[in-house]
Amino acid sequence: MYFRPGYRHKLSMQPGAPYFNAGIIVFNMPLVREQGLLHRARDVAVAGQMNDQNALNIVFEGKWQTMHPNWNLMSNNTKEFRFAQAYARHFAGGKPWGSQVDVELEALAVWRGLARDTPWLQPFRQRIPFERGVMRRFARRFDGIMGMLPAKDRYRRRARYDGSKVHRIYAEHALAGAMAVQFPEILGGFA
């Protein structure tokens, strides 16, 4: 979503409002219950026919803190953060049990081990390691060029994305207990 500038305009949030990924969330339940935030999020999701992540971001706007990024590590847009350093790994693109595109070999090894002696091992036997994300990674090398074309802002943003910088900023905010204050692409410098 960070690479699609029109996406956030679909939500009724303030311009520049931060947006979190709902993969892993820790709630202050007494406060959430007192303010009825989950009930409101459900109502917003149903009324707007949207997913839980969008509804939660609308309702929790201005009421959340950044969590250390290793608790929801997504390494599909950078090679610097690998499976082994994640506290919890978020497979935002390919999944070990699905397409496997851009899934690290370490993660595939863990899933293959878990699937051993089960019917779910078969997909791992059918995949050729070379196919995993090769074309996508190759195509992303041209994001900077594609970003120069009219109506290709998504590619320009993705080419400027610095996963290491965003990770460092979020880690600093989490360690300081800071409230989320800006949209990630502004913090990361790829707006």
ABEGO torsion letter per residue (X at the ends): XAABAAAAAABBBBBGBBBBBAABBBBBAAAAAAAGAAAAAAAAAAAAGBBAAAAAAAAABGABBBBBAAABBBAAABAABBAAABABBBBABBBAABAGBGBBAAAAAAAAAAABGBAAAAAAAABBAAABGAAAAAAAAAAAAAAABBGAAAAAAAAABBAAAAAAAAAAAAAAGBBBABBAAAAAGAX
